[in-house]
Amino acid sequence: MKRKNWIILIIILIILATRNMDFVKDIKNLSFLKKDDENIAPVVRIEKLKKGSMNGDLLFQGVVVPKETIPLYVNVPVTVENILVKSGSLVNSGDSLLEFSASIKSELERSLEEVNLDLNNIDLELRDLTSGSLKLELENKTLEIRSLKAEINAMERALKVLKFESRTLREQADAKMRLFENDGISSIEANAAETNADKKEAEFTDQISSLDISRQQYELLLLSYERLKRELNLKRITLKSRRRKILLEKRDLEAKLNNVNEPLKSPINGLVAEIFVEEGIPVARGKKLISVVPEDSYMIKVDVPLYIASMIEKGQKAKVTLSDNKSDQSYEGVVEKVAQGASVVETKNYEDKVVEVYVDVEKTEGLKLGYYTTVSIEEGKSGDLLTLNSFSVLEDEGKPFVYIFEDGMAKKRYIKTGKVDSFRIEVLDLPEGTPIVVNPFEVYDNKKIVAEN
């Protein structure tokens, strides 16, 4: 009996031991499977680089922007009392946009009154120059000059007579002196003739001196007259210049007063693009108040990636499609402008460099500012290009790269790209037949992969 029990016990132990060994083996097998899972090579689709043609239509997202924006200013400090429109409001030419506070009107009216007083004073001074003291002094000097000139002329005529008389009397005195020496006349008669000649010569000499003095007085009088005349002209010019300046100031004040007396009005039919002021807040002179977009003056702005921008130039045809809940509207257009430089566009995960391209459309009916559109820019067809699926190309800090299938592994390779269309990208620096991983989102450099059959 005891032996039978021992046999049963041994059999149970053998069974338990066998089961434990299987359990341990199962655990080990599971760990190996887990390790194998980590090394499983994903199956990927491979596409060889080959020659083919590309449709040159380039697709982008665009946004409707104003072709032209007219800013409205006011050339005087103001306070906006009422804003009568909102951004996006449709307005007609002459519609009121803003109303201004009355306080600035009183200030402008007071300034205008002061300017008018200054203008009246200058007009009085100008009239005084025509008939006032300076004018009278100038006329008196003119009379003095004429009188002195007449006196000088008379003295010159008298001098000629005195010269003749002096010479005649001197000749008579010399003749009588010779007669006296020959006892022809008495000494009394000879001396009398000599005395008369001396007197006339002295009178002649005095007349010459008087004439010289008068001539000097005449020159000084002329200089004084010219100085007074210049002074009068200079004052007239100065007053007229001041008058012109004040007139300009007056017109400027009148224009400013007209501006603030009436509401700010729209000069065109269009759309209020932006309002830069708030009610009750003072606005400095020359500050932009509001901007208006002319009616139907829209174009499409497209941010084109930098590596594609070289393929777009002014004049290329484009097609713009506007999608809304009702219908799809299409517009024929043409590239109007390509920006000379690139700008940086930041998104949540990365930043990219883009070039702004503007497309002008033939008609604008149905377009609204800020609407998103699809823009297809024609570039024509190109053949015999080495191309690959656009989903095969990734970017690393703006540099395009692909994964090449090589020796059962994915090899990262930076590439140079050329033409681009909606589905394919031209590759410039890889040989034909290079195997490229399509949709390589689950692979990385040197990752083992398996090519899809």
C-alpha positions as CSV (number, residue, x, y, z in Angstrom):
1,M,0.0,0.0,0.0
2,K,2.8,2.4,0.9
3,R,4.6,1.5,-2.2
4,K,1.6,2.3,-4.3
5,N,1.3,5.7,-2.6
6,W,4.9,6.5,-3.4
7,I,4.4,5.7,-7.0
8,I,1.4,8.0,-7.3
9,L,3.3,10.8,-5.6
10,I,6.3,10.4,-8.0
11,I,3.9,10.6,-11.0
12,I,2.3,13.8,-9.7
13,L,5.7,15.4,-9.1
14,I,6.8,14.5,-12.7
15,I,3.7,16.0,-14.1
16,L,4.1,19.2,-12.1
17,A,7.8,19.5,-13.1
18,T,6.9,19.0,-16.8
19,R,4.2,21.7,-16.6
20,N,6.6,24.1,-14.9
21,M,9.2,23.6,-17.6
22,D,6.6,24.3,-20.3
23,F,5.6,27.5,-18.4
24,V,9.2,28.7,-18.2
25,K,9.6,27.9,-21.8
26,D,6.5,29.8,-22.7
27,I,7.7,32.8,-20.8
28,K,11.1,32.7,-22.6
29,N,9.3,32.4,-25.9
30,L,7.2,35.4,-25.1
31,S,10.2,37.5,-24.3
32,F,11.9,36.5,-27.6
33,L,8.7,37.4,-29.5
34,K,8.7,40.8,-27.8
35,K,12.3,41.3,-28.9
36,D,11.5,40.2,-32.4
37,D,8.6,42.7,-32.5
38,E,11.1,45.5,-32.0
39,N,13.1,44.4,-35.0
40,I,10.3,43.8,-37.3
41,A,11.1,45.5,-40.6
42,P,8.0,47.6,-41.9
43,V,6.8,46.9,-45.4
44,V,7.0,50.0,-47.5
45,R,6.1,50.9,-51.1
46,I,9.1,51.7,-53.3
47,E,9.0,53.8,-56.5
48,K,12.0,54.0,-58.8
49,L,13.0,57.5,-60.1
50,K,12.0,57.6,-63.8
51,K,11.6,60.0,-66.6
52,G,8.2,61.4,-67.5
53,S,6.2,64.5,-68.2
54,M,4.8,67.0,-65.6
55,N,1.7,69.1,-65.8
56,G,3.0,72.6,-64.9
57,D,-0.2,73.7,-63.2
58,L,0.9,74.8,-59.7
59,L,-1.8,74.6,-57.0
60,F,-1.8,77.0,-54.0
61,Q,-4.2,78.4,-51.5
62,G,-4.8,82.1,-51.9
63,V,-6.7,84.9,-50.0
64,V,-8.6,87.8,-51.4
65,V,-6.9,91.1,-50.7
66,P,-7.4,94.7,-51.8
67,K,-5.7,95.7,-55.0
68,E,-5.6,99.3,-53.7
69,T,-6.4,100.9,-50.3
70,I,-7.2,104.6,-50.0
71,P,-6.2,105.9,-46.5
72,L,-8.1,108.9,-45.1
73,Y,-6.4,111.4,-42.9
74,V,-7.2,114.7,-41.2
75,N,-4.6,117.5,-41.1
76,V,-5.5,118.8,-37.7
77,P,-5.6,117.3,-34.2
78,V,-9.1,116.0,-33.6
79,T,-11.3,113.9,-31.3
80,V,-13.6,111.5,-33.0
81,E,-17.0,111.8,-31.5
82,N,-18.9,109.2,-33.6
83,I,-17.8,106.3,-35.8
84,L,-20.7,105.8,-38.3
85,V,-19.4,102.6,-40.1
86,K,-17.8,99.3,-39.3
87,S,-15.0,97.4,-40.9
88,G,-16.4,95.6,-43.9
89,S,-19.2,98.1,-44.4
90,L,-20.1,99.0,-48.0
91,V,-20.1,102.8,-48.6
92,N,-20.9,105.1,-51.5
93,S,-19.0,108.2,-52.5
94,G,-20.1,111.0,-50.1
95,D,-21.2,108.7,-47.3
96,S,-20.4,110.0,-43.8
97,L,-17.8,107.8,-42.0
98,L,-16.8,109.7,-38.8
99,E,-18.0,112.8,-36.9
100,F,-15.6,115.0,-34.9
101,S,-15.9,116.8,-31.5
102,A,-17.0,120.5,-31.5
103,S,-14.0,121.5,-29.2
104,I,-11.6,121.6,-32.1
105,K,-14.0,123.8,-34.1
106,S,-13.8,126.6,-31.5
107,E,-10.1,126.5,-31.4
108,L,-9.8,126.7,-35.2
109,E,-12.3,129.6,-35.4
110,R,-10.3,131.5,-32.8
111,S,-7.0,130.9,-34.8
112,L,-8.7,132.0,-38.0
113,E,-9.9,135.2,-36.3
114,E,-6.3,136.0,-35.2
115,V,-5.0,135.4,-38.7
116,N,-7.5,137.8,-40.2
117,L,-6.4,140.5,-37.7
118,D,-2.8,140.0,-38.8
119,L,-3.8,140.2,-42.4
120,N,-5.6,143.5,-41.8
121,N,-2.6,145.0,-40.1
122,I,-0.3,144.1,-42.9
123,D,-2.7,145.6,-45.4
124,L,-2.6,148.9,-43.4
125,E,1.2,148.9,-43.4
126,L,1.2,148.3,-47.2
127,R,-1.2,151.2,-47.7
128,D,1.1,153.4,-45.5
129,L,4.0,152.6,-47.8
130,T,2.0,154.1,-50.6
131,S,0.9,157.3,-48.9
132,G,2.7,157.4,-45.5
133,S,5.7,159.1,-44.0
134,L,8.3,157.0,-45.9
135,K,6.6,157.8,-49.2
136,L,6.4,161.5,-48.3
137,E,10.1,161.5,-47.3
138,L,11.0,159.9,-50.6
139,E,9.0,162.5,-52.5
140,N,10.7,165.3,-50.6
141,K,14.1,163.9,-51.4
142,T,13.1,163.7,-55.1
143,L,12.2,167.5,-55.0
144,E,15.5,168.3,-53.3
145,I,17.4,166.4,-55.9
146,R,15.6,168.2,-58.7
147,S,16.2,171.6,-57.1
148,L,19.9,171.0,-56.4
149,K,20.3,169.7,-60.0
150,A,18.8,172.9,-61.3
151,E,21.1,174.9,-59.1
152,I,24.1,173.1,-60.3
153,N,23.1,173.6,-63.9
154,A,22.7,177.4,-63.2
155,M,26.1,177.5,-61.5
156,E,27.8,175.7,-64.4
157,R,26.3,178.3,-66.8
158,A,27.4,181.2,-64.5
159,L,30.9,179.7,-64.3
160,K,31.2,179.8,-68.1
161,V,30.4,183.5,-68.0
162,L,32.7,184.2,-65.1
163,K,35.5,182.4,-66.9
164,F,35.0,184.5,-70.0
165,E,34.8,187.8,-68.0
166,S,37.8,186.8,-65.9
167,R,39.9,186.1,-69.0
168,T,38.8,189.3,-70.8
169,L,39.5,191.5,-67.7
170,R,42.9,189.9,-67.3
171,E,43.8,190.6,-70.9
172,Q,42.7,194.3,-70.5
173,A,44.7,194.6,-67.3
174,D,47.8,193.2,-69.0
175,A,47.4,195.6,-71.9
176,K,46.9,198.6,-69.7
177,M,50.0,197.6,-67.7
178,R,52.1,197.6,-70.8
179,L,50.7,201.1,-71.7
180,F,51.6,202.3,-68.2
181,E,55.1,201.0,-68.6
182,N,55.3,203.0,-71.9
183,D,53.8,206.1,-70.2
184,G,50.6,205.7,-72.2
185,I,48.3,205.8,-69.2
186,S,48.5,206.7,-65.6
187,S,49.3,204.2,-62.8
188,I,45.8,204.8,-61.3
189,E,44.1,203.6,-64.5
190,A,46.5,200.6,-64.8
191,N,46.0,199.6,-61.1
192,A,42.2,199.8,-61.5
193,A,42.2,197.5,-64.4
194,E,44.5,195.0,-62.4
195,T,42.1,195.2,-59.4
196,N,39.0,194.4,-61.6
197,A,40.8,191.5,-63.2
198,D,41.8,190.1,-59.7
199,K,38.2,190.4,-58.4
200,K,36.8,188.6,-61.4
201,E,39.3,185.8,-61.1
202,A,38.5,185.5,-57.3
203,E,34.8,185.4,-58.2
204,F,35.5,182.6,-60.7
205,T,37.5,180.6,-58.2
206,D,34.7,180.9,-55.6
207,Q,32.2,179.8,-58.2
208,I,34.2,176.6,-58.9
209,S,34.4,175.8,-55.2
210,S,30.6,176.4,-54.7
211,L,29.9,174.1,-57.7
212,D,32.1,171.3,-56.3
213,I,30.3,171.5,-53.0
214,S,26.9,171.5,-54.7
215,R,27.9,168.5,-56.8
216,Q,29.0,166.6,-53.6
217,Q,25.7,167.5,-52.0
218,Y,23.9,166.2,-55.0
219,E,25.8,162.8,-54.9
220,L,25.1,162.5,-51.2
221,L,21.4,163.3,-51.8
222,L,21.3,160.7,-54.5
223,L,22.8,158.1,-52.2
224,S,20.3,159.0,-49.5
225,Y,17.4,158.8,-52.0
226,E,18.5,155.3,-53.2
227,R,18.9,154.1,-49.6
228,L,15.4,155.3,-48.7
229,K,14.1,153.8,-51.9
230,R,15.7,150.4,-51.1
231,E,14.4,150.6,-47.6
232,L,10.9,151.2,-48.9
233,N,11.0,148.4,-51.4
234,L,12.5,146.0,-48.8
235,K,9.7,146.8,-46.4
236,R,7.1,146.3,-49.2
237,I,8.6,143.0,-50.1
238,T,8.8,141.9,-46.5
239,L,5.2,142.8,-45.9
240,K,4.0,141.1,-49.1
241,S,5.9,138.0,-48.1
242,R,4.3,138.0,-44.7
243,R,0.9,138.6,-46.3
244,R,1.3,135.5,-48.6
245,K,2.4,133.4,-45.6
246,I,-0.6,134.5,-43.6
247,L,-2.9,133.9,-46.5
248,L,-1.6,130.3,-46.8
249,E,-2.2,129.9,-43.1
250,K,-5.7,131.3,-43.4
251,R,-6.5,128.9,-46.3
252,D,-5.1,126.0,-44.3
253,L,-7.2,126.9,-41.2
254,E,-10.3,127.3,-43.4
255,A,-9.7,123.9,-45.0
256,K,-9.2,122.4,-41.5
257,L,-12.4,124.0,-40.3
258,N,-14.3,122.7,-43.2
259,N,-12.9,119.2,-42.5
260,V,-14.1,119.1,-38.9
261,N,-17.3,121.1,-39.5
262,E,-18.5,118.3,-41.7
263,P,-18.3,114.5,-41.1
264,L,-15.4,112.7,-42.8
265,K,-16.8,111.4,-46.0
266,S,-15.9,108.5,-48.3
267,P,-14.3,109.8,-51.6
268,I,-15.3,106.6,-53.5
269,N,-17.7,103.7,-53.7
270,G,-16.1,100.9,-51.9
271,L,-15.6,98.9,-48.7
272,V,-14.3,100.0,-45.3
273,A,-11.2,98.0,-44.9
274,E,-10.0,99.2,-41.5
275,I,-10.8,101.8,-38.8
276,F,-7.7,103.1,-36.9
277,V,-9.4,105.3,-34.3
278,E,-11.8,105.0,-31.3
279,E,-14.6,107.3,-30.2
280,G,-13.6,109.9,-27.6
281,I,-9.8,109.3,-28.1
282,P,-7.8,112.3,-29.4
283,V,-6.1,111.8,-32.7
284,A,-2.8,113.5,-33.7
285,R,-2.5,115.5,-36.8
286,G,-1.7,113.4,-39.9
287,K,-2.8,110.1,-38.3
288,K,-4.6,107.7,-40.5
289,L,-8.2,107.5,-39.5
290,I,-9.8,105.0,-41.8
291,S,-9.0,103.1,-45.0
292,V,-11.4,102.4,-47.9
293,V,-11.0,99.8,-50.7
294,P,-12.4,100.9,-54.1
295,E,-15.4,98.9,-55.2
296,D,-14.5,95.6,-56.9
297,S,-10.7,96.4,-56.6
298,Y,-9.5,93.0,-55.4
299,M,-6.7,90.6,-56.2
300,I,-5.5,87.2,-54.8
301,K,-2.4,86.9,-52.6
302,V,-0.6,83.6,-52.7
303,D,2.2,82.5,-50.4
304,V,4.5,80.4,-52.6
305,P,7.2,78.3,-51.0
306,L,10.6,79.7,-51.7
307,Y,11.9,76.7,-53.7
308,I,8.9,77.0,-56.1
309,A,8.9,80.8,-56.5
310,S,11.6,80.8,-59.3
311,M,9.0,79.0,-61.5
312,I,6.5,81.8,-61.3
313,E,6.8,85.1,-63.1
314,K,4.6,88.1,-64.1
315,G,2.2,87.4,-66.9
316,Q,1.6,83.7,-66.3
317,K,-2.1,82.6,-66.6
318,A,-3.9,81.5,-63.4
319,K,-7.3,80.2,-62.5
320,V,-8.9,81.1,-59.2
321,T,-11.6,79.0,-57.6
322,L,-13.8,80.4,-54.8
323,S,-15.4,77.7,-52.7
324,D,-18.4,78.4,-50.5
325,N,-21.5,76.5,-49.3
326,K,-23.5,77.3,-52.3
327,S,-21.4,76.9,-55.4
328,D,-17.9,76.9,-56.8
329,Q,-17.1,80.1,-58.7
330,S,-14.0,80.3,-61.0
331,Y,-12.2,83.4,-62.2
332,E,-9.6,83.7,-65.0
333,G,-6.5,85.7,-63.9
334,V,-2.9,86.5,-64.5
335,V,0.1,86.8,-62.2
336,E,0.5,90.6,-61.7
337,K,3.4,90.7,-59.3
338,V,6.0,88.5,-57.7
339,A,7.7,89.9,-54.6
340,Q,11.4,90.4,-54.9
341,G,12.2,89.0,-51.4
342,A,11.0,86.2,-49.2
343,S,9.2,86.4,-45.9
344,V,8.9,84.0,-43.0
345,V,5.6,82.3,-42.2
346,E,5.4,80.7,-38.8
347,T,3.0,77.9,-38.0
348,K,2.5,75.9,-34.8
349,N,5.2,73.3,-35.6
350,Y,7.6,75.1,-37.9
351,E,8.4,78.2,-39.9
352,D,8.9,78.4,-43.7
353,K,10.0,81.0,-46.2
354,V,7.6,82.1,-48.8
355,V,7.4,84.6,-51.6
356,E,4.2,86.6,-52.0
357,V,2.6,86.3,-55.5
358,Y,-0.4,88.5,-56.5
359,V,-2.9,87.3,-59.1
360,D,-5.2,89.8,-60.8
361,V,-8.6,88.5,-61.9
362,E,-10.7,89.7,-64.9
363,K,-13.9,90.0,-62.8
364,T,-14.4,90.3,-59.1
365,E,-18.1,89.6,-58.7
366,G,-18.7,87.4,-55.7
367,L,-15.2,88.0,-54.2
368,K,-15.0,89.3,-50.6
369,L,-12.0,90.5,-48.7
370,G,-10.5,87.6,-46.7
371,Y,-12.1,84.8,-48.7
372,Y,-9.9,81.8,-49.3
373,T,-9.4,80.5,-52.8
374,T,-7.6,77.8,-54.7
375,V,-5.2,79.2,-57.2
376,S,-3.9,77.2,-60.2
377,I,-1.0,78.9,-62.0
378,E,-0.2,77.6,-65.5
379,E,3.4,76.6,-66.1
380,G,2.9,74.3,-69.1
381,K,3.9,70.7,-69.6
382,S,7.5,69.4,-69.4
383,G,8.8,66.0,-70.6
384,D,11.8,63.8,-69.9
385,L,12.1,64.9,-66.3
386,L,13.2,62.6,-63.5
387,T,10.3,62.8,-61.1
388,L,8.9,61.1,-58.0
389,N,5.7,61.2,-56.0
390,S,5.4,64.4,-54.0
391,F,4.5,62.3,-50.9
392,S,8.0,60.9,-50.9
393,V,9.6,64.2,-50.2
394,L,10.0,65.5,-46.6
395,E,11.7,68.6,-45.3
396,D,14.4,69.1,-42.6
397,E,14.7,72.8,-41.7
398,G,13.5,73.8,-45.1
399,K,15.8,71.3,-47.0
400,P,14.0,68.6,-49.0
401,F,15.1,65.0,-48.5
402,V,14.0,61.4,-49.4
403,Y,14.6,57.9,-48.1
404,I,16.4,55.6,-50.6
405,F,16.0,51.9,-50.4
406,E,19.5,50.5,-50.1
407,D,20.6,47.1,-48.8
408,G,17.3,46.5,-47.1
409,M,17.5,49.8,-45.2
410,A,16.2,53.3,-45.5
411,K,18.9,55.8,-46.3
412,K,18.2,59.5,-45.8
413,R,19.4,61.7,-48.8
414,Y,19.0,65.4,-49.2
415,I,18.0,66.3,-52.8
416,K,17.8,69.3,-55.1
417,T,14.3,69.8,-56.6
418,G,13.1,71.5,-59.8
419,K,9.7,71.7,-61.2
420,V,6.7,70.9,-59.0
421,D,3.1,70.1,-59.9
422,S,0.1,68.9,-57.8
423,F,1.5,65.3,-57.5
424,R,5.1,65.1,-58.6
425,I,8.4,66.8,-58.0
426,E,11.4,66.9,-60.3
427,V,14.7,65.6,-58.8
428,L,17.9,67.1,-60.1
429,D,20.7,65.2,-58.4
430,L,19.7,61.5,-58.3
431,P,20.2,59.0,-61.1
432,E,17.4,57.4,-63.0
433,G,16.1,54.2,-61.4
434,T,17.0,55.2,-57.8
435,P,14.5,53.3,-55.5
436,I,12.6,55.9,-53.3
437,V,10.4,55.1,-50.3
438,V,6.9,56.4,-50.9
439,N,5.1,57.9,-47.8
440,P,8.1,57.4,-45.5
441,F,6.5,58.5,-42.3
442,E,7.3,55.4,-40.3
443,V,10.9,55.1,-41.2
444,Y,14.1,56.8,-40.3
445,D,17.7,56.8,-41.4
446,N,19.3,53.3,-41.4
447,K,15.9,51.7,-40.5
448,K,15.4,48.2,-41.8
449,I,12.6,48.0,-44.3
450,V,11.0,45.5,-46.6
451,A,9.9,46.5,-50.1
452,E,6.3,45.8,-51.0
453,N,5.8,43.1,-53.6
